[in-house]
Amino acid sequence: MSTLNELGEKEAVRAVLSRLLPRGVVGMGDDAACVRIGSRYLVVSTDLISKRTHIPDRMSAYQVGWMAAAVNLSDIAAMGAEPIGVVMAMGLPRSTGSDTLMDMVEGVTDCCESVSAKYLGGDTKECPELTIAGTSLGLVRTDGLLKRSGAKEGDLLAVTGTVGLAGAAFHEMDLDDHDRRARKAALEPRPRIREGVLLSASGCVTSCMDTSDGLAMSVHELSNASGVGFEVMRDKVPVDPAAVAICEKYGKLVDDAALYSGGDYQLLFTIDPSGLGRLMSMMKDDVSVIGRATLERDVVLIGEGGKGPLPYKGYEHFKG
């Protein structure tokens, strides 16, 4: 029998989903699950962070709370939904100070309020390692739901914002001298709720997910879910200038931060080309078209060196 270390998170999730036969639920395998309620879907997602996998020593208690809320709200954004709120189950060592707990609560609250969501409470229990599991709730019209499946040959591939800043931040995470904006991007990511709602309203987005595990891996996940391939134009990928500067400063590869590091929490999506003009007018300068969907199932990167496979590479739990 395979271990989780051998399978990795993605294969483990697929194995679990193969055993589930939910009724009245869509979105299995997407960023969130959805239950139909009249003309809308109730969107539900759960995500957790823990000391070993998500919380570097430089992370404040406030940032821990913010991150716990942000990773959950990002899943709501990826489905095009407007958030209702978040509940949190906190597993805390008994040595945790009460001021630390309240700082985490403040972080959760502020992140929720930044996207007009509510912190709805939750649970606290003793745990040997700090572990916070959240559940997020949102609502979206049934005709506006965004899923990972749905991309078609000829659709354009696009991403919000810039990429690479969170990944680059970890090159100087242990240093006092650091890029403040980069560290904030890594430790206080902004859920792209506004962007997700606009993508839903545009009527031309055919698939969507967030880039929490890295841009390259996310492109592959859209490919697997939609049954299409992708051509990604490297020179169109909107790498944050600060990420380039940090990588050059420490002699690191920019592509490792821009393509293969997680933590940016942008939205990666496909567009029916006929709606591109309308979408761009809605999103202003916050969208970059980086490629297109192809009939072949291959995922390729086109750059100065020519055309080659885009590796299925990014952050994956159980594999590290």
N, C-alpha and C positions, 0 to 999 in steps of 0.2 A: 504494500500500500504506500502511495506517495505521501510525503510530508508537505506541509504548507510551504516550507522553505524551497522544496523542489517545484511545487506548483506555481507559487506566487499568488498575489491577491486576485489578479484578473481571472485566472483559471479557477481559483477557489470559488469566486463569485458565480462564474458560469456553471460550475458543478452544483452549487446550491440552487440556482435558478432553474436548473433542469428538473429538480425535484418538486418545485412549487407550481401549483396549478390554481392561481387565485381567480376568483370570480368577481366580476365587477371592478377589476383593477387593471389599469394600463400603466405603462412606464416601467415594467419589470426589466431591469438591466439599464434603465436610463438613470439620470441624476436623481430622480425622485419617482415615487409611485403616486398614482392619481386614482381617486375614487369619484365617480360621477355623482353630482348632486344637482339635479335639474339641468340648467343650461351651463353649469360651470363644473370644473373639476376641483376637488379638494386635493391639493398637492402636499405630499408628506415625505419628508426625508429625515434620515438620522446619520450622524457622523460623530466621531469621538477623537479627542486628542489625549495623549498621555506624555508623561515626563520623558520617557526614553526616546520616543519617536518624533515628538513635535515641539518640545519645550527646551530650547537652549538655555544655558546658564544666564545669559544676558537678558532673557525675557522677563519683564516685570509681571507681577500678579495681574495688573490691569490688562496687560497685553495678552496674558493667558485667557482671561475672560473674553476679550475682544475676539481673539482667534477662534475660540470655541463657538462663538455665535457666528462669526464670518463664514466658517467652513460649511455650516448648515444653511445659512442664508444664500450662499453661492449656488447651492443645488436648486433652491427655489428660483433664483434668477435664470438658471439654465433652462428651466421649463417655461419661461416667459410669464411667470405668475407674480402677482402682488402678494407680499408677505402678510400674514396675520400676526404671527409671533413665534417664539421659541421657548421650549422648556429645557431645563438642564438638570442632569443627574450628576452630582459631583462626588467622586470618590477621593477622600482626603486622608492623608496620614494624620494620626492623632496629635502630632507635634505642630500641625499647621496653626499659625497665629490667627486670631480673629480678625486682625487688621488685613491680613493676606486674603482671607475669605471675602471681606467686604470690598477690597480692591478688585477681586475677580468679578464680583457681582456688578460693580460699577462698570467694568469693561464690557460685560455682557449687555448691560442696559444701554450704554452709549452706542455700541454697535447696532443694536436693534433700533434705537431711536434714529440713527443716521439714515435708515431706510424706511422709516415710518412703520416699524414693527414693534411688538410688545414683548417684553420679557415676562413670561407667564408663570414663572416659578419652576418647581421641580422637586429634587430630592437631594439629600446629603447622606453619605454613608462613610464609615471608616474603610480605608483602603491603604495597602502598603506603599503604593505609588500614586502620585497625583494623576487622576484620570477623570476626564469630563466628557460625558456623552450627551449630546443635544438632539432634540427633535424639532424640526422646523415645519411650519404649516403655511400654506398659501392658497390663493384662489386664482383661477384663470378660466376664461371662456373656453368652452369645448372646441370652438373653431380657432382658438389662438394658442393651443397647447404646442410647445416645441419639444421634439423628441430627437434622439440620436439617429433614428432611422428616417428615411424620406429623401435623402439626397439622390439626385438623378444625374446621369451623364450630361455634361454641359453646364451644370450648376457651378456657380462661382464659390470659391472657398475664401472665407474672410475671418478676421479676428478683431476684437475691440482693443483699444488702447495700445500699449506697447508690451513687449515681452523681454524677459531676461533680467529685470531689475532685482526681483526676489532671489533668483539663483545666484546672481553676482554678489548680493549682500553677504552671503555666507562665507565668502573669501576673507571678509574682514569682521566677521561676527564677534570674534574674541578680542578685537582691538578697540582701544579708546578713540583712535583716529579713524573715523569711518564716515561714509556718505550717509547723512541722516535720512534723506528721502528713501534711499535704498533699504536701510534698516526698517523704516516704517512700512515700506511695501512688503517686506518679508514677515514682519511680526504683527502688523495691523492691516492685513489685506482688506480692501474695500469690496464688499459684495456688489456685483454689477446688476443690481435690481433695476435701476432706471433703464439701463441698456436692454436688459431682458424684456421688460415691458414694451419698449419701443420695437424691438425685433418681432415680438408677438403681434403688435398692432399693425406692422407693415404689411402683413399678408403675403410676403414673398420669401420668407425664410423657410427652408425645407428640412433642415436638421440643425441641432444645436447641442452643445455641452460646454462645461467649463474646462479650463486648462490646468486644474489643480495639480496634475501629475506630469505636466510638461506638454509643450506644443506638439512634438513629434508623436508621443504616445496618444495624444488626443486625436490627431489626424487618423491614426490607425484605428482607434476606437470608432470614429465616425465611419470609416471605411468598412469595418466589420459589421456594424449595425445596419448600414444602408446597402451593402452589397455592391459598392462601386470602388474604383481606385481614385487616387488623387495625384496631380502634379503640383508640387509646391515650388514657387519661384523664390529662391533664397534672397534675391535682392529686393523683394517686395515685403519680406518679413520685417515688421516695425520694431527693430531692436532699440531699446531705450539707450540714448547716448551715454547716460551715466553707467549703464551696465558695460558698455564698451570700454569706458574709461577705467572702471574697476578691474576688468579682466586684463587690460593692457598693463595696468599698474603692477599686477601680481603675476604676470606671465601666464595667464589662463586662457583657454580657448573660448572665444566669444560664443561659438555654437553650443558649447556645453551649457552655458547659462541661458541662451536664447531658445534653443530647441529641445534640450534634454533635461533641464532642471524644472522642478515643479514650483508651485507657490505663487504664480502670478494671478491666478483666479480671474483671468480674462474669459470672454465667451468666444468660442470657436464655432462657426456656423456656415451653412451653405445657403446660397441665394439663387432663386430663379432669375436669370439675367434680365428678364423683362421688367423686373421691379427694382433694379439696382439704382436708377436715378431717384426714385421715390424714397428708397431706404437711405441713400446718402443725404438727401435733403432733411430727413428726420434726425439722422445721427451726427450730422455736421462732419467734423474732422476726426471722429472717434472710431472710424472703421478703416481697415486696410484690406483690400483684396489681395490674397497671397497665392492663389492658384485656382484650379478647376477640377471638377469631378470627371473621371474617365470611365469608359466601359470596361477596360481592363481592371483587374482587382489590385494591380501593383500600386504601391505608394512610393513615389519617387521625388527626389529633390533635384532641381535644375539650378546650377550655379555656374561660377566661372570655370570650373573644371569639367563642365559637361553635365550629363544626366546620369543619376545613379540612385540606388535604393535609399530611401529615408529609413534609417534603423528604427525598429520598434524599441525605443529606449526612453526611459524616464524614471521617475521615482515609483517604486512598487513595494508595498508592504510585504513582509516575510522574506523578500529578497534583498531589501535595503537599497 
